[in-house]
């Protein structure tokens, strides 16, 4: 006796649309995480020396804001290009 098998549609994980969407979202997320890591590791404000004297840094709030803006820009940029 011959078995009667009906073809089943491919699963969600095998469709081209799912792979495209998951690859795009996953790549963007990985790029953002990588950008956050590199932003945290980067040297934001090197010590500036003028005529043998060190220029004082800005207030902590301004330093934190500058670090946030730079890390955000790097993260989004790598997310788009990853």
N, CA, C and O atoms as a GROMACS GRO file, in nm:
protein
  328
    1UNK      N    1   0.085  -0.118   0.000
    1UNK     CA    2   0.000   0.000   0.000
    1UNK      C    3   0.089   0.124   0.000
    1UNK      O    4   0.186   0.132   0.075
    2UNK      N    5   0.055   0.219  -0.085
    2UNK     CA    6   0.135   0.341  -0.099
    2UNK      C    7   0.085   0.448  -0.002
    2UNK      O    8  -0.035   0.472   0.010
    3UNK      N    9   0.180   0.512   0.068
    3UNK     CA   10   0.144   0.618   0.161
    3UNK      C   11   0.111   0.745   0.083
    3UNK      O   12   0.174   0.776  -0.018
    4UNK      N   13   0.013   0.816   0.131
    4UNK     CA   14  -0.030   0.938   0.065
    4UNK      C   15   0.027   1.058   0.141
    4UNK      O   16  -0.029   1.101   0.242
    5UNK      N   17   0.138   1.112   0.090
    5UNK     CA   18   0.202   1.227   0.155
    5UNK      C   19   0.162   1.354   0.083
    5UNK      O   20   0.166   1.361  -0.040
    6UNK      N   21   0.124   1.454   0.161
    6UNK     CA   22   0.094   1.584   0.103
    6UNK      C   23   0.217   1.672   0.122
    6UNK      O   24   0.278   1.674   0.229
    7UNK      N   25   0.253   1.745   0.019
    7UNK     CA   26   0.368   1.836   0.036
    7UNK      C   27   0.331   1.946   0.135
    7UNK      O   28   0.220   2.000   0.133
    8UNK      N   29   0.425   1.978   0.220
    8UNK     CA   30   0.401   2.084   0.318
    8UNK      C   31   0.483   2.206   0.278
    8UNK      O   32   0.592   2.192   0.223
    9UNK      N   33   0.432   2.325   0.306
    9UNK     CA   34   0.509   2.446   0.273
    9UNK      C   35   0.633   2.453   0.362
    9UNK      O   36   0.634   2.400   0.474
   10UNK      N   37   0.736   2.517   0.312
   10UNK     CA   38   0.858   2.526   0.393
   10UNK      C   39   0.830   2.604   0.522
   10UNK      O   40   0.742   2.690   0.528
   11UNK      N   41   0.907   2.570   0.623
   11UNK     CA   42   0.891   2.638   0.751
   11UNK      C   43   0.933   2.783   0.742
   11UNK      O   44   0.994   2.827   0.645
   12UNK      N   45   0.898   2.856   0.844
   12UNK     CA   46   0.928   2.999   0.847
   12UNK      C   47   1.078   3.023   0.838
   12UNK      O   48   1.122   3.119   0.775
   13UNK      N   49   1.157   2.939   0.900
   13UNK     CA   50   1.301   2.960   0.901
   13UNK      C   51   1.367   2.925   0.767
   13UNK      O   52   1.486   2.951   0.750
   14UNK      N   53   1.296   2.868   0.675
   14UNK     CA   54   1.352   2.831   0.546
   14UNK      C   55   1.312   2.927   0.434
   14UNK      O   56   1.360   2.912   0.322
   15UNK      N   57   1.227   3.022   0.462
   15UNK     CA   58   1.182   3.113   0.355
   15UNK      C   59   1.284   3.225   0.332
   15UNK      O   60   1.356   3.265   0.424
   16UNK      N   61   1.289   3.272   0.210
   16UNK     CA   62   1.383   3.379   0.174
   16UNK      C   63   1.351   3.509   0.249
   16UNK      O   64   1.441   3.580   0.293
   17UNK      N   65   1.222   3.539   0.261
   17UNK     CA   66   1.183   3.662   0.329
   17UNK      C   67   1.228   3.661   0.475
   17UNK      O   68   1.279   3.761   0.524
   18UNK      N   69   1.210   3.548   0.543
   18UNK     CA   70   1.252   3.538   0.683
   18UNK      C   71   1.404   3.553   0.695
   18UNK      O   72   1.452   3.621   0.786
   19UNK      N   73   1.478   3.491   0.605
   19UNK     CA   74   1.624   3.502   0.611
   19UNK      C   75   1.669   3.645   0.583
   19UNK      O   76   1.763   3.694   0.646
   20UNK      N   77   1.603   3.712   0.491
   20UNK     CA   78   1.637   3.851   0.462
   20UNK      C   79   1.611   3.940   0.582
   20UNK      O   80   1.697   4.020   0.620
   21UNK      N   81   1.494   3.927   0.642
   21UNK     CA   82   1.459   4.010   0.758
   21UNK      C   83   1.548   3.980   0.877
   21UNK      O   84   1.599   4.072   0.940
   22UNK      N   85   1.567   3.852   0.909
   22UNK     CA   86   1.649   3.818   1.025
   22UNK      C   87   1.794   3.856   1.004
   22UNK      O   88   1.861   3.896   1.099
   23UNK      N   89   1.845   3.845   0.881
   23UNK     CA   90   1.982   3.885   0.853
   23UNK      C   91   2.002   4.035   0.865
   23UNK      O   92   2.103   4.082   0.916
   24UNK      N   93   1.902   4.110   0.817
   24UNK     CA   94   1.910   4.256   0.826
   24UNK      C   95   1.903   4.303   0.970
   24UNK      O   96   1.985   4.384   1.014
   25UNK      N   97   1.806   4.253   1.044
   25UNK     CA   98   1.790   4.294   1.183
   25UNK      C   99   1.909   4.246   1.268
   25UNK      O  100   1.962   4.320   1.350
   26UNK      N  101   1.950   4.122   1.246
   26UNK     CA  102   2.063   4.068   1.321
   26UNK      C  103   2.192   4.142   1.290
   26UNK      O  104   2.271   4.168   1.381
   27UNK      N  105   2.215   4.176   1.164
   27UNK     CA  106   2.335   4.251   1.127
   27UNK      C  107   2.336   4.391   1.185
   27UNK      O  108   2.440   4.439   1.230
   28UNK      N  109   2.221   4.456   1.185
   28UNK     CA  110   2.212   4.589   1.244
   28UNK      C  111   2.239   4.584   1.394
   28UNK      O  112   2.311   4.667   1.448
   29UNK      N  113   2.180   4.484   1.461
   29UNK     CA  114   2.201   4.470   1.606
   29UNK      C  115   2.348   4.441   1.637
   29UNK      O  116   2.404   4.499   1.730
   30UNK      N  117   2.409   4.352   1.559
   30UNK     CA  118   2.551   4.320   1.582
   30UNK      C  119   2.638   4.443   1.557
   30UNK      O  120   2.733   4.468   1.632
   31UNK      N  121   2.608   4.520   1.453
   31UNK     CA  122   2.684   4.641   1.426
   31UNK      C  123   2.671   4.744   1.537
   31UNK      O  124   2.768   4.809   1.574
   32UNK      N  125   2.550   4.758   1.590
   32UNK     CA  126   2.529   4.852   1.702
   32UNK      C  127   2.606   4.808   1.826
   32UNK      O  128   2.668   4.890   1.893
   33UNK      N  129   2.602   4.680   1.857
   33UNK     CA  130   2.677   4.630   1.973
   33UNK      C  131   2.827   4.649   1.953
   33UNK      O  132   2.898   4.688   2.046
   34UNK      N  133   2.874   4.620   1.833
   34UNK     CA  134   3.016   4.638   1.804
   34UNK      C  135   3.054   4.785   1.813
   34UNK      O  136   3.161   4.818   1.863
   35UNK      N  137   2.967   4.874   1.765
   35UNK     CA  138   2.991   5.017   1.774
   35UNK      C  139   2.994   5.066   1.918
   35UNK      O  140   3.074   5.152   1.953
   36UNK      N  141   2.905   5.012   2.001
   36UNK     CA  142   2.907   5.049   2.143
   36UNK      C  143   3.037   5.005   2.209
   36UNK      O  144   3.095   5.078   2.289
   37UNK      N  145   3.082   4.886   2.175
   37UNK     CA  146   3.208   4.835   2.231
   37UNK      C  147   3.325   4.923   2.187
   37UNK      O  148   3.407   4.963   2.270
   38UNK      N  149   3.333   4.952   2.059
   38UNK     CA  150   3.443   5.034   2.009
   38UNK      C  151   3.434   5.177   2.061
   38UNK      O  152   3.536   5.241   2.086
   39UNK      N  153   3.312   5.227   2.076
   39UNK     CA  154   3.295   5.361   2.130
   39UNK      C  155   3.342   5.370   2.275
   39UNK      O  156   3.399   5.471   2.316
   40UNK      N  157   3.318   5.265   2.351
   40UNK     CA  158   3.362   5.264   2.491
   40UNK      C  159   3.513   5.248   2.500
   40UNK      O  160   3.575   5.296   2.595
   41UNK      N  161   3.572   5.179   2.404
   41UNK     CA  162   3.717   5.156   2.408
   41UNK      C  163   3.797   5.272   2.349
   41UNK      O  164   3.916   5.285   2.378
   42UNK      N  165   3.733   5.355   2.268
   42UNK     CA  166   3.804   5.463   2.202
   42UNK      C  167   3.843   5.574   2.297
   42UNK      O  168   3.777   5.596   2.399
   43UNK      N  169   3.949   5.644   2.263
   43UNK     CA  170   3.995   5.757   2.344
   43UNK      C  171   3.923   5.882   2.294
   43UNK      O  172   3.953   5.932   2.186
   44UNK      N  173   3.831   5.931   2.371
   44UNK     CA  174   3.747   6.043   2.329
   44UNK      C  175   3.824   6.176   2.330
   44UNK      O  176   3.827   6.246   2.229
   45UNK      N  177   3.883   6.209   2.442
   45UNK     CA  178   3.949   6.338   2.456
   45UNK      C  179   4.093   6.316   2.501
   45UNK      O  180   4.118   6.296   2.620
   46UNK      N  181   4.185   6.317   2.408
   46UNK     CA  182   4.324   6.303   2.450
   46UNK      C  183   4.367   6.424   2.532
   46UNK      O  184   4.311   6.533   2.517
   47UNK      N  185   4.465   6.406   2.616
   47UNK     CA  186   4.515   6.515   2.698
   47UNK      C  187   4.581   6.618   2.608
   47UNK      O  188   4.668   6.585   2.527
   48UNK      N  189   4.540   6.742   2.622
   48UNK     CA  190   4.594   6.849   2.539
   48UNK      C  191   4.697   6.927   2.620
   48UNK      O  192   4.670   6.969   2.733
   49UNK      N  193   4.813   6.945   2.562
   49UNK     CA  194   4.920   7.018   2.629
   49UNK      C  195   4.958   7.136   2.542
   49UNK      O  196   4.990   7.121   2.424
   50UNK      N  197   4.955   7.256   2.602
   50UNK     CA  198   4.991   7.379   2.532
   50UNK      C  199   5.100   7.448   2.613
   50UNK      O  200   5.081   7.479   2.731
   51UNK      N  201   5.214   7.471   2.551
   51UNK     CA  202   5.328   7.537   2.615
   51UNK      C  203   5.368   7.466   2.744
   51UNK      O  204   5.403   7.530   2.843
   52UNK      N  205   5.364   7.333   2.741
   52UNK     CA  206   5.408   7.254   2.856
   52UNK      C  207   5.306   7.240   2.967
   52UNK      O  208   5.336   7.177   3.068
   53UNK      N  209   5.188   7.297   2.952
   53UNK     CA  210   5.085   7.287   3.056
   53UNK      C  211   4.964   7.212   3.001
   53UNK      O  212   4.925   7.228   2.886
   54UNK      N  213   4.908   7.132   3.088
   54UNK     CA  214   4.790   7.054   3.049
   54UNK      C  215   4.665   7.142   3.058
   54UNK      O  216   4.644   7.211   3.158
   55UNK      N  217   4.584   7.138   2.953
   55UNK     CA  218   4.458   7.213   2.953
   55UNK      C  219   4.356   7.135   3.034
   55UNK      O  220   4.338   7.015   3.010
   56UNK      N  221   4.288   7.200   3.129
   56UNK     CA  222   4.190   7.126   3.210
   56UNK      C  223   4.073   7.075   3.127
   56UNK      O  224   4.032   7.138   3.029
   57UNK      N  225   4.020   6.962   3.167
   57UNK     CA  226   3.906   6.902   3.099
   57UNK      C  227   3.779   6.977   3.138
   57UNK      O  228   3.776   7.051   3.237
   58UNK      N  229   3.672   6.956   3.059
   58UNK     CA  230   3.543   7.015   3.089
   58UNK      C  231   3.476   6.943   3.205
   58UNK      O  232   3.529   6.844   3.256
   59UNK      N  233   3.361   6.991   3.248
   59UNK     CA  234   3.288   6.926   3.356
   59UNK      C  235   3.249   6.782   3.317
   59UNK      O  236   3.239   6.749   3.199
   60UNK      N  237   3.228   6.700   3.418
   60UNK     CA  238   3.196   6.559   3.396
   60UNK      C  239   3.070   6.541   3.312
   60UNK      O  240   3.064   6.451   3.228
   61UNK      N  241   2.971   6.625   3.333
   61UNK     CA  242   2.846   6.616   3.256
   61UNK      C  243   2.872   6.637   3.106
   61UNK      O  244   2.817   6.564   3.023
   62UNK      N  245   2.954   6.734   3.072
   62UNK     CA  246   2.986   6.760   2.932
   62UNK      C  247   3.068   6.646   2.872
   62UNK      O  248   3.049   6.609   2.756
   63UNK      N  249   3.159   6.589   2.951
   63UNK     CA  250   3.239   6.477   2.904
   63UNK      C  251   3.150   6.356   2.877
   63UNK      O  252   3.166   6.287   2.777
   64UNK      N  253   3.056   6.330   2.969
   64UNK     CA  254   2.965   6.217   2.952
   64UNK      C  255   2.875   6.237   2.831
   64UNK      O  256   2.848   6.142   2.757
   65UNK      N  257   2.829   6.358   2.811
   65UNK     CA  258   2.743   6.388   2.695
   65UNK      C  259   2.820   6.368   2.564
   65UNK      O  260   2.767   6.310   2.469
   66UNK      N  261   2.944   6.417   2.559
   66UNK     CA  262   3.026   6.401   2.439
   66UNK      C  263   3.054   6.253   2.411
   66UNK      O  264   3.052   6.209   2.296
   67UNK      N  265   3.080   6.177   2.517
   67UNK     CA  266   3.105   6.033   2.501
   67UNK      C  267   2.980   5.963   2.450
   67UNK      O  268   2.989   5.875   2.364
   68UNK      N  269   2.864   6.000   2.502
   68UNK     CA  270   2.738   5.940   2.459
   68UNK      C  271   2.710   5.969   2.312
   68UNK      O  272   2.674   5.879   2.237
   69UNK      N  273   2.727   6.094   2.272
   69UNK     CA  274   2.700   6.133   2.134
   69UNK      C  275   2.794   6.061   2.038
   69UNK      O  276   2.752   6.012   1.934
   70UNK      N  277   2.921   6.054   2.074
   70UNK     CA  278   3.018   5.987   1.988
   70UNK      C  279   2.992   5.837   1.978
   70UNK      O  280   2.998   5.780   1.869
   71UNK      N  281   2.961   5.774   2.090
   71UNK     CA  282   2.933   5.631   2.090
   71UNK      C  283   2.806   5.601   2.013
   71UNK      O  284   2.799   5.502   1.941
   72UNK      N  285   2.705   5.685   2.027
   72UNK     CA  286   2.579   5.667   1.954
   72UNK      C  287   2.603   5.678   1.804
   72UNK      O  288   2.552   5.596   1.727
   73UNK      N  289   2.679   5.777   1.762
   73UNK     CA  290   2.706   5.796   1.619
   73UNK      C  291   2.785   5.678   1.563
   73UNK      O  292   2.756   5.630   1.453
   74UNK      N  293   2.884   5.632   1.637
   74UNK     CA  294   2.964   5.518   1.591
   74UNK      C  295   2.880   5.392   1.586
   74UNK      O  296   2.892   5.312   1.493
   75UNK      N  297   2.795   5.373   1.686
   75UNK     CA  298   2.710   5.255   1.691
   75UNK      C  299   2.612   5.251   1.574
   75UNK      O  300   2.597   5.147   1.510
   76UNK      N  301   2.545   5.361   1.547
   76UNK     CA  302   2.450   5.366   1.436
   76UNK      C  303   2.521   5.349   1.303
   76UNK      O  304   2.471   5.281   1.214
   77UNK      N  305   2.638   5.412   1.289
   77UNK     CA  306   2.713   5.400   1.165
   77UNK      C  307   2.756   5.258   1.137
   77UNK      O  308   2.744   5.210   1.024
   78UNK      N  309   2.805   5.188   1.239
   78UNK     CA  310   2.845   5.048   1.219
   78UNK      C  311   2.722   4.960   1.199
   78UNK      O  312   2.728   4.860   1.127
   79UNK      N  313   2.611   4.995   1.264
   79UNK     CA  314   2.488   4.916   1.244
   79UNK      C  315   2.441   4.922   1.100
   79UNK      O  316   2.395   4.821   1.046
   80UNK      N  317   2.452   5.038   1.038
   80UNK     CA  318   2.411   5.052   0.898
   80UNK      C  319   2.505   4.978   0.803
   80UNK      O  320   2.462   4.928   0.699
   81UNK      N  321   2.633   4.971   0.838
   81UNK     CA  322   2.732   4.914   0.747
   81UNK      C  323   2.771   4.770   0.778
   81UNK      O  324   2.851   4.712   0.705
   82UNK      N  325   2.717   4.712   0.881
   82UNK     CA  326   2.761   4.577   0.920
   82UNK      C  327   2.706   4.474   0.828
   82UNK      O  328   2.732   4.355   0.846
   0.00000   0.00000   0.00000
